[in-house]
Amino acid sequence: MILKANAKINVTLNVFNKKNGFHFLETVILPIKLHDIITVKKVGRDFPLKQSVIFENLKIGINENICNKAVKYIEKQFKIKDKYLFYVKKQIPINSGLGGESSDVASIITFYIKKYKLKLKRAEKIKMALKFGCDVPFFIFNKPAYVSGIGDKLRMINVKKYNVLIIQPGKSKGLLTKNIFSNFDNSKKAKKKFNITKVIKALKLGNEQLLYNNVGNMLEAVATKEEPQIKKIKKFLINNNLIAFMTGAGNCVVSLFMSANNKNIKKIAKKLQKNIRCNVFITETQNKTIR
């Protein structure tokens, strides 16, 4: 069995003070078609498993493997005796702000919910998903959404379909979310809040100018200090009159295009790569869940 664990983009992100160790957020998240591939294989109940989730092209220790922790939790919580191996082929860049690991976790959780017909209410799914990260609840439902709180409050929204240009600084190993939030907390620089209401309106109408004027990410200033290429990439895109914003805690920069304005997207990507060393991904938003 094959699962597709798609990435996401944060079209604007506001971050507020911590409470009980958690940051309160306000963001609009869109699922995109760039995805990891998870192959599921059932094994014998007595099959010796150190880790149930194996990343084919990435080394992750057992203590850092959140996907593996999710499997163990579900097996225990729902008394599931069957054993499965999950082979994850990473296509979503790690530590990029695209939510790859959270999506992998949500795909595995959703596999068990469907396979064993687990009768969980919406609130129960969210509560379980939050144990493994604030983006996981979004990926459980996997539809365009306004997300707030600690990732536990989701309101689905209708948006136009967009083509997506994703740029990741070259040579970069990505940015650790924990470090970016810590630096954000310690920063004394004034933090500008972005207008989420206008962003949602722009996405619904397909109004690129309104989106251009209102997108932003409160984590960008601290992320740019660790990865200066973010600023260079954004400047290039904006100088070409394009929408540009950092997603999540970085390090990827995103530009959105309506289908009608997509003719030059490959030319723009090539021009960008000639000027700045970077990796480029061209994909599109995904308005219907694939889980």
C-alpha positions as CSV (number, residue, x, y, z in Angstrom):
1,M,0.0,0.0,0.0
2,I,1.3,3.5,-0.9
3,L,0.5,6.7,1.1
4,K,1.2,10.2,-0.1
5,A,2.2,12.6,2.6
6,N,1.9,16.1,1.0
7,A,3.6,19.3,2.1
8,K,2.0,22.6,3.2
9,I,2.7,26.3,3.0
10,N,1.9,28.9,5.5
11,V,0.4,31.9,3.7
12,T,1.2,34.4,6.4
13,L,2.0,33.5,10.0
14,N,1.5,35.5,13.2
15,V,3.1,34.3,16.4
16,F,2.0,35.4,19.9
17,N,3.2,34.9,23.4
18,K,3.8,31.5,24.9
19,K,1.4,29.9,27.4
20,N,2.1,26.7,29.3
21,G,5.2,26.3,27.1
22,F,3.3,26.6,23.8
23,H,3.3,29.5,21.3
24,F,-0.1,30.7,20.2
25,L,-0.3,31.0,16.4
26,E,-2.5,32.5,13.7
27,T,-2.0,31.3,10.2
28,V,-3.5,30.2,6.9
29,I,-2.2,26.8,5.7
30,L,-2.6,25.4,2.2
31,P,-1.8,21.8,1.3
32,I,0.4,21.4,-1.8
33,K,1.0,18.5,-4.1
34,L,4.7,18.1,-3.3
35,H,4.8,14.9,-1.2
36,D,6.7,12.1,0.5
37,I,5.9,8.5,-0.5
38,I,5.2,6.0,2.3
39,T,5.1,2.3,1.5
40,V,3.2,0.2,4.0
41,K,4.1,-3.4,4.5
42,K,2.3,-5.8,7.0
43,V,4.7,-8.1,8.8
44,G,4.2,-10.9,11.3
45,R,3.1,-10.1,14.8
46,D,6.3,-11.6,16.2
47,F,8.5,-9.8,13.6
48,P,11.4,-8.1,15.6
49,L,11.0,-4.3,15.1
50,K,13.3,-1.7,16.6
51,Q,11.6,1.0,14.5
52,S,8.3,0.7,12.7
53,V,9.1,3.7,10.5
54,I,12.2,3.7,8.3
55,F,13.4,6.7,6.2
56,E,15.0,5.3,3.1
57,N,17.1,8.4,2.3
58,L,17.5,10.0,5.7
59,K,19.1,8.9,9.0
60,I,16.9,9.6,12.0
61,G,17.7,8.1,15.4
62,I,15.0,6.2,17.3
63,N,14.6,8.9,19.9
64,E,14.1,11.6,17.2
65,N,11.7,9.5,15.1
66,I,8.3,11.1,15.8
67,C,6.6,8.8,13.3
68,N,7.8,5.7,15.2
69,K,6.5,7.2,18.4
70,A,3.1,7.7,16.8
71,V,2.9,4.1,15.7
72,K,3.8,2.9,19.2
73,Y,1.2,5.2,20.8
74,I,-1.6,4.0,18.4
75,E,-0.7,0.3,18.9
76,K,-0.9,0.7,22.7
77,Q,-3.9,3.1,22.8
78,F,-6.1,1.0,20.5
79,K,-4.7,-2.4,21.4
80,I,-3.6,-3.1,17.8
81,K,-1.7,-6.4,17.6
82,D,-0.9,-6.3,13.8
83,K,2.5,-5.0,12.9
84,Y,3.4,-2.8,10.0
85,L,6.6,-1.4,8.5
86,F,6.4,2.1,7.0
87,Y,9.1,3.0,4.5
88,V,9.3,6.7,3.9
89,K,10.9,8.2,0.8
90,K,11.5,11.8,1.5
91,Q,10.8,14.3,-1.3
92,I,9.9,17.2,0.9
93,P,13.0,19.0,2.0
94,I,13.6,18.7,5.8
95,N,13.7,21.7,8.2
96,S,12.2,23.8,5.4
97,G,8.9,25.1,6.8
98,L,6.9,22.7,4.5
99,G,5.8,20.3,7.3
100,G,7.2,17.1,5.9
101,E,7.6,15.2,9.2
102,S,4.2,16.3,10.5
103,S,2.6,15.2,7.3
104,D,4.3,11.8,7.5
105,V,2.9,11.4,11.1
106,A,-0.6,12.4,10.0
107,S,-0.5,10.0,7.1
108,I,0.4,7.1,9.4
109,I,-2.3,8.1,12.0
110,T,-4.9,8.3,9.2
111,F,-3.8,4.9,7.9
112,Y,-4.7,3.3,11.2
113,I,-7.9,5.3,11.6
114,K,-9.2,4.0,8.3
115,K,-7.7,0.5,8.4
116,Y,-9.2,-0.3,11.8
117,K,-12.3,2.0,11.5
118,L,-11.4,3.8,14.7
119,K,-14.5,5.8,15.7
120,L,-12.9,9.1,16.8
121,K,-14.7,12.4,17.0
122,R,-13.0,15.5,15.5
123,A,-11.8,16.8,18.8
124,E,-10.3,13.4,19.7
125,K,-8.4,13.3,16.4
126,I,-7.0,16.8,17.1
127,K,-6.0,15.9,20.7
128,M,-4.2,12.8,19.5
129,A,-2.5,14.6,16.6
130,L,-1.2,17.4,18.9
131,K,0.9,14.9,20.8
132,F,3.2,14.8,17.8
133,G,3.3,18.4,16.8
134,C,1.2,21.6,16.2
135,D,1.0,21.0,12.4
136,V,-0.2,17.4,12.7
137,P,-3.9,18.3,13.3
138,F,-3.9,20.3,10.1
139,F,-2.6,17.4,8.1
140,I,-5.2,15.0,9.6
141,F,-7.9,17.0,7.8
142,N,-5.5,18.2,5.0
143,K,-7.6,21.0,3.5
144,P,-7.0,24.7,3.2
145,A,-7.6,26.2,6.7
146,Y,-7.3,29.1,9.0
147,V,-5.4,27.7,12.0
148,S,-5.1,29.3,15.4
149,G,-4.4,28.5,19.0
150,I,-1.6,25.9,19.4
151,G,-2.7,24.3,16.1
152,D,-5.8,22.9,17.7
153,K,-8.3,25.4,16.2
154,L,-9.1,24.8,12.5
155,R,-11.6,26.5,10.2
156,M,-11.7,25.2,6.7
157,I,-11.7,27.9,4.0
158,N,-12.5,27.9,0.2
159,V,-9.6,29.2,-1.9
160,K,-8.7,29.5,-5.6
161,K,-6.2,27.0,-7.1
162,Y,-2.7,28.3,-7.3
163,N,0.6,27.2,-8.8
164,V,3.4,27.3,-6.3
165,L,7.1,28.1,-6.7
166,I,9.2,27.0,-3.7
167,I,12.8,28.2,-3.3
168,Q,15.2,26.7,-0.8
169,P,18.6,28.3,-0.2
170,G,21.4,26.1,-1.7
171,K,23.8,24.2,0.6
172,S,21.4,24.8,3.5
173,K,20.6,22.0,5.9
174,G,17.4,23.9,6.8
175,L,16.4,25.7,10.0
176,L,15.4,24.0,13.2
177,T,12.0,25.1,14.3
178,K,12.9,25.0,18.0
179,N,15.8,27.4,17.5
180,I,13.8,29.9,15.4
181,F,11.1,30.1,18.0
182,S,13.7,30.5,20.8
183,N,15.4,33.3,18.9
184,F,12.0,34.9,18.2
185,D,11.2,34.9,22.0
186,N,14.6,36.5,22.7
187,S,14.3,39.1,20.0
188,K,13.7,42.7,21.2
189,K,12.8,43.9,17.7
190,A,9.2,45.2,17.3
191,K,7.1,42.4,15.8
192,K,4.5,43.3,13.1
193,K,1.2,41.5,13.0
194,F,-0.1,40.6,9.6
195,N,-3.7,40.9,8.4
196,I,-5.0,37.3,8.2
197,T,-8.5,38.4,7.3
198,K,-7.3,40.2,4.1
199,V,-5.1,37.2,3.2
200,I,-8.1,34.8,3.4
201,K,-10.1,37.2,1.3
202,A,-7.4,37.5,-1.3
203,L,-7.0,33.7,-1.5
204,K,-10.8,33.2,-1.9
205,L,-11.0,35.8,-4.7
206,G,-7.8,35.0,-6.4
207,N,-6.8,38.7,-5.9
208,E,-3.0,38.6,-6.3
209,Q,-2.5,42.3,-5.5
210,L,-4.3,42.1,-2.2
211,L,-2.3,39.0,-1.4
212,Y,1.0,40.7,-2.4
213,N,0.2,43.6,-0.1
214,N,-0.7,41.5,3.0
215,V,1.4,38.3,3.2
216,G,4.1,38.0,5.8
217,N,5.7,35.9,8.5
218,M,6.6,37.1,12.0
219,L,9.4,34.5,12.2
220,E,11.1,35.8,9.1
221,A,13.3,38.4,10.7
222,V,15.0,35.9,13.1
223,A,15.1,33.2,10.4
224,T,16.9,35.6,8.0
225,K,19.6,36.1,10.6
226,E,20.4,32.4,10.5
227,E,19.9,32.1,6.7
228,P,20.6,35.4,4.9
229,Q,19.7,33.8,1.5
230,I,16.0,34.1,2.5
231,K,16.3,37.9,2.2
232,K,18.0,37.7,-1.2
233,I,15.5,35.3,-2.6
234,K,12.6,37.4,-1.4
235,K,14.1,40.5,-2.8
236,F,14.6,38.9,-6.2
237,L,11.0,37.8,-6.4
238,I,9.6,41.1,-5.2
239,N,11.8,43.0,-7.7
240,N,10.0,40.9,-10.3
241,N,6.6,42.0,-8.9
242,L,5.9,38.6,-7.5
243,I,4.2,37.5,-4.3
244,A,7.0,36.3,-1.9
245,F,6.9,35.0,1.7
246,M,8.7,32.6,4.0
247,T,6.7,29.5,5.0
248,G,6.7,28.1,8.6
249,A,9.9,28.6,10.5
250,G,11.8,28.6,7.2
251,N,14.0,28.2,5.3
252,C,11.8,28.0,2.1
253,V,10.5,31.1,0.3
254,V,7.2,30.7,-1.6
255,S,5.6,32.5,-4.5
256,L,2.0,31.9,-5.7
257,F,0.6,32.2,-9.2
258,M,-2.9,31.9,-10.5
259,S,-3.0,29.5,-13.4
260,A,-3.6,32.3,-15.9
261,N,-0.3,34.0,-14.8
262,N,1.8,30.8,-14.8
263,K,3.4,31.0,-18.3
264,N,6.7,32.3,-17.1
265,I,7.1,30.4,-13.9
266,K,9.9,28.2,-15.3
267,K,11.7,31.1,-16.8
268,I,11.6,32.9,-13.4
269,A,12.9,29.8,-11.7
270,K,15.9,29.5,-14.1
271,K,16.6,33.2,-13.8
272,L,16.6,33.0,-10.1
273,Q,19.0,30.0,-10.1
274,K,21.4,31.9,-12.3
275,N,21.6,34.7,-9.7
276,I,21.3,32.8,-6.4
277,R,22.4,29.3,-5.5
278,C,19.1,27.5,-4.6
279,N,16.9,24.5,-5.0
280,V,13.6,25.0,-6.8
281,F,10.3,23.1,-6.6
282,I,7.3,23.8,-8.9
283,T,4.0,22.4,-7.7
284,E,0.4,23.5,-7.1
285,T,-2.1,23.8,-4.2
286,Q,-4.2,20.8,-3.4
287,N,-7.8,21.8,-2.4
288,K,-9.1,18.3,-2.0
289,T,-7.7,15.8,0.5
290,I,-5.7,12.8,-0.8
291,R,-5.8,10.8,2.4
